[in-house]
């Protein structure tokens, strides 16, 4: 049985992970950003290429890209002529693992009968 200090430390670690995951989930909570993420999963692209796939102003797409970069879901690389965006696969793996942990909460615990 874990003592209270070990449990408190464990809960504190979850809090940090949950706060970080919440920032990522918030970034994913818009259909345009999900579409951009899918587009970038196929290949890296510059903002102009991403704008071409949407019926949105360049400034709007840039704002969505900024949110995804800040959440760490995509990487930004400045090029001489274009800024390139690509998926951060390690970050997607992190959120996939976090979501897998959450899915365990869906399992009903055994009952005492």
ChimeraX commands (.cxc) that place a marker at each C-alpha (Angstrom):
marker #1 position 0.00,0.00,0.00 radius 0.5
marker #1 position 1.33,3.43,-0.93 radius 0.5
marker #1 position 1.83,5.93,1.82 radius 0.5
marker #1 position 0.16,9.35,1.58 radius 0.5
marker #1 position 3.31,11.21,0.51 radius 0.5
marker #1 position 3.87,8.81,-2.40 radius 0.5
marker #1 position 0.24,9.18,-3.47 radius 0.5
marker #1 position 0.44,12.98,-3.23 radius 0.5
marker #1 position 3.59,13.02,-5.36 radius 0.5
marker #1 position 1.94,10.73,-7.90 radius 0.5
marker #1 position -1.14,12.96,-8.06 radius 0.5
marker #1 position 1.06,16.04,-8.51 radius 0.5
marker #1 position 2.73,14.39,-11.51 radius 0.5
marker #1 position -0.67,13.64,-13.02 radius 0.5
marker #1 position -1.69,17.26,-12.49 radius 0.5
marker #1 position 1.30,18.49,-14.50 radius 0.5
marker #1 position 0.61,15.93,-17.24 radius 0.5
marker #1 position -3.09,16.78,-17.25 radius 0.5
marker #1 position -2.42,20.52,-17.52 radius 0.5
marker #1 position -0.12,19.93,-20.48 radius 0.5
marker #1 position -2.57,17.52,-22.10 radius 0.5
marker #1 position -5.41,20.02,-21.61 radius 0.5
marker #1 position -3.42,22.62,-23.58 radius 0.5
marker #1 position -2.98,20.11,-26.39 radius 0.5
marker #1 position -6.64,19.06,-26.35 radius 0.5
marker #1 position -7.64,22.75,-26.49 radius 0.5
marker #1 position -5.49,23.18,-29.59 radius 0.5
marker #1 position -7.22,20.18,-31.16 radius 0.5
marker #1 position -10.68,21.53,-30.33 radius 0.5
marker #1 position -11.25,23.24,-33.67 radius 0.5
marker #1 position -12.14,21.51,-36.94 radius 0.5
marker #1 position -9.79,23.66,-39.02 radius 0.5
marker #1 position -6.83,22.77,-36.81 radius 0.5
marker #1 position -7.69,19.07,-37.06 radius 0.5
marker #1 position -7.80,19.39,-40.85 radius 0.5
marker #1 position -4.46,21.21,-40.89 radius 0.5
marker #1 position -2.93,18.50,-38.71 radius 0.5
marker #1 position -4.20,15.80,-41.08 radius 0.5
marker #1 position -2.85,17.74,-44.06 radius 0.5
marker #1 position 0.57,18.08,-42.44 radius 0.5
marker #1 position 0.62,14.39,-41.52 radius 0.5
marker #1 position 0.92,13.67,-45.25 radius 0.5
marker #1 position 3.84,16.06,-45.85 radius 0.5
marker #1 position 5.33,19.29,-44.59 radius 0.5
marker #1 position 3.95,22.45,-46.14 radius 0.5
marker #1 position 4.31,26.20,-46.18 radius 0.5
marker #1 position 1.49,28.48,-45.06 radius 0.5
marker #1 position 0.56,29.26,-48.67 radius 0.5
marker #1 position 0.04,25.55,-49.41 radius 0.5
marker #1 position -2.08,25.13,-46.29 radius 0.5
marker #1 position -4.20,28.19,-47.14 radius 0.5
marker #1 position -4.84,26.71,-50.60 radius 0.5
marker #1 position -6.62,23.76,-48.99 radius 0.5
marker #1 position -9.08,25.94,-47.06 radius 0.5
marker #1 position -11.63,28.62,-47.81 radius 0.5
marker #1 position -10.04,30.90,-45.21 radius 0.5
marker #1 position -7.93,34.03,-45.20 radius 0.5
marker #1 position -4.18,33.60,-44.83 radius 0.5
marker #1 position -4.30,35.48,-41.52 radius 0.5
marker #1 position -6.90,33.03,-40.15 radius 0.5
marker #1 position -4.83,30.01,-41.16 radius 0.5
marker #1 position -1.76,31.66,-39.63 radius 0.5
marker #1 position -3.59,32.01,-36.31 radius 0.5
marker #1 position -4.54,28.32,-36.37 radius 0.5
marker #1 position -0.93,27.39,-37.18 radius 0.5
marker #1 position 0.27,29.53,-34.26 radius 0.5
marker #1 position -2.03,27.64,-31.85 radius 0.5
marker #1 position -0.76,24.28,-33.14 radius 0.5
marker #1 position 2.88,25.40,-32.85 radius 0.5
marker #1 position 2.35,26.71,-29.30 radius 0.5
marker #1 position 0.82,23.37,-28.31 radius 0.5
marker #1 position 3.84,21.62,-29.80 radius 0.5
marker #1 position 1.70,19.63,-32.23 radius 0.5
marker #1 position 3.49,21.01,-35.28 radius 0.5
marker #1 position 7.00,22.31,-35.84 radius 0.5
marker #1 position 7.89,25.55,-37.58 radius 0.5
marker #1 position 11.03,25.96,-39.66 radius 0.5
marker #1 position 11.95,29.28,-41.23 radius 0.5
marker #1 position 13.19,28.91,-44.78 radius 0.5
marker #1 position 14.64,31.62,-47.04 radius 0.5
marker #1 position 11.46,31.99,-49.05 radius 0.5
marker #1 position 8.82,30.13,-47.05 radius 0.5
marker #1 position 8.09,29.05,-43.52 radius 0.5
marker #1 position 7.65,25.29,-43.37 radius 0.5
marker #1 position 5.34,23.41,-41.01 radius 0.5
marker #1 position 5.46,19.72,-40.16 radius 0.5
marker #1 position 3.85,17.38,-37.65 radius 0.5
marker #1 position 5.64,16.79,-34.35 radius 0.5
marker #1 position 5.17,13.03,-34.13 radius 0.5
marker #1 position 6.65,12.77,-30.62 radius 0.5
marker #1 position 4.03,15.20,-29.34 radius 0.5
marker #1 position 1.24,13.25,-31.04 radius 0.5
marker #1 position 2.56,10.08,-29.40 radius 0.5
marker #1 position 2.48,11.86,-26.04 radius 0.5
marker #1 position -1.18,12.85,-26.40 radius 0.5
marker #1 position -2.07,9.40,-27.76 radius 0.5
marker #1 position -0.56,7.83,-24.64 radius 0.5
marker #1 position -2.39,10.30,-22.40 radius 0.5
marker #1 position -5.68,9.54,-24.11 radius 0.5
marker #1 position -5.03,5.81,-23.73 radius 0.5
marker #1 position -4.62,6.35,-19.98 radius 0.5
marker #1 position -7.91,8.25,-19.92 radius 0.5
marker #1 position -9.66,5.47,-21.81 radius 0.5
marker #1 position -8.86,3.12,-18.93 radius 0.5
marker #1 position -11.30,5.17,-16.86 radius 0.5
marker #1 position -14.09,3.81,-19.08 radius 0.5
marker #1 position -13.57,0.30,-17.72 radius 0.5
marker #1 position -16.02,-0.43,-14.93 radius 0.5
marker #1 position -14.31,-1.50,-11.72 radius 0.5
marker #1 position -15.41,-4.81,-10.22 radius 0.5
marker #1 position -18.29,-4.55,-7.78 radius 0.5
marker #1 position -18.50,-6.11,-4.36 radius 0.5
marker #1 position -21.45,-8.46,-4.38 radius 0.5
marker link #1:1,2 radius 0.2
marker link #1:2,3 radius 0.2
marker link #1:3,4 radius 0.2
marker link #1:4,5 radius 0.2
marker link #1:5,6 radius 0.2
marker link #1:6,7 radius 0.2
marker link #1:7,8 radius 0.2
marker link #1:8,9 radius 0.2
marker link #1:9,10 radius 0.2
marker link #1:10,11 radius 0.2
marker link #1:11,12 radius 0.2
marker link #1:12,13 radius 0.2
marker link #1:13,14 radius 0.2
marker link #1:14,15 radius 0.2
marker link #1:15,16 radius 0.2
marker link #1:16,17 radius 0.2
marker link #1:17,18 radius 0.2
marker link #1:18,19 radius 0.2
marker link #1:19,20 radius 0.2
marker link #1:20,21 radius 0.2
marker link #1:21,22 radius 0.2
marker link #1:22,23 radius 0.2
marker link #1:23,24 radius 0.2
marker link #1:24,25 radius 0.2
marker link #1:25,26 radius 0.2
marker link #1:26,27 radius 0.2
marker link #1:27,28 radius 0.2
marker link #1:28,29 radius 0.2
marker link #1:29,30 radius 0.2
marker link #1:30,31 radius 0.2
marker link #1:31,32 radius 0.2
marker link #1:32,33 radius 0.2
marker link #1:33,34 radius 0.2
marker link #1:34,35 radius 0.2
marker link #1:35,36 radius 0.2
marker link #1:36,37 radius 0.2
marker link #1:37,38 radius 0.2
marker link #1:38,39 radius 0.2
marker link #1:39,40 radius 0.2
marker link #1:40,41 radius 0.2
marker link #1:41,42 radius 0.2
marker link #1:42,43 radius 0.2
marker link #1:43,44 radius 0.2
marker link #1:44,45 radius 0.2
marker link #1:45,46 radius 0.2
marker link #1:46,47 radius 0.2
marker link #1:47,48 radius 0.2
marker link #1:48,49 radius 0.2
marker link #1:49,50 radius 0.2
marker link #1:50,51 radius 0.2
marker link #1:51,52 radius 0.2
marker link #1:52,53 radius 0.2
marker link #1:53,54 radius 0.2
marker link #1:54,55 radius 0.2
marker link #1:55,56 radius 0.2
marker link #1:56,57 radius 0.2
marker link #1:57,58 radius 0.2
marker link #1:58,59 radius 0.2
marker link #1:59,60 radius 0.2
marker link #1:60,61 radius 0.2
marker link #1:61,62 radius 0.2
marker link #1:62,63 radius 0.2
marker link #1:63,64 radius 0.2
marker link #1:64,65 radius 0.2
marker link #1:65,66 radius 0.2
marker link #1:66,67 radius 0.2
marker link #1:67,68 radius 0.2
marker link #1:68,69 radius 0.2
marker link #1:69,70 radius 0.2
marker link #1:70,71 radius 0.2
marker link #1:71,72 radius 0.2
marker link #1:72,73 radius 0.2
marker link #1:73,74 radius 0.2
marker link #1:74,75 radius 0.2
marker link #1:75,76 radius 0.2
marker link #1:76,77 radius 0.2
marker link #1:77,78 radius 0.2
marker link #1:78,79 radius 0.2
marker link #1:79,80 radius 0.2
marker link #1:80,81 radius 0.2
marker link #1:81,82 radius 0.2
marker link #1:82,83 radius 0.2
marker link #1:83,84 radius 0.2
marker link #1:84,85 radius 0.2
marker link #1:85,86 radius 0.2
marker link #1:86,87 radius 0.2
marker link #1:87,88 radius 0.2
marker link #1:88,89 radius 0.2
marker link #1:89,90 radius 0.2
marker link #1:90,91 radius 0.2
marker link #1:91,92 radius 0.2
marker link #1:92,93 radius 0.2
marker link #1:93,94 radius 0.2
marker link #1:94,95 radius 0.2
marker link #1:95,96 radius 0.2
marker link #1:96,97 radius 0.2
marker link #1:97,98 radius 0.2
marker link #1:98,99 radius 0.2
marker link #1:99,100 radius 0.2
marker link #1:100,101 radius 0.2
marker link #1:101,102 radius 0.2
marker link #1:102,103 radius 0.2
marker link #1:103,104 radius 0.2
marker link #1:104,105 radius 0.2
marker link #1:105,106 radius 0.2
marker link #1:106,107 radius 0.2
marker link #1:107,108 radius 0.2
marker link #1:108,109 radius 0.2
marker link #1:109,110 radius 0.2
marker link #1:110,111 radius 0.2
marker link #1:111,112 radius 0.2
marker link #1:112,113 radius 0.2
view
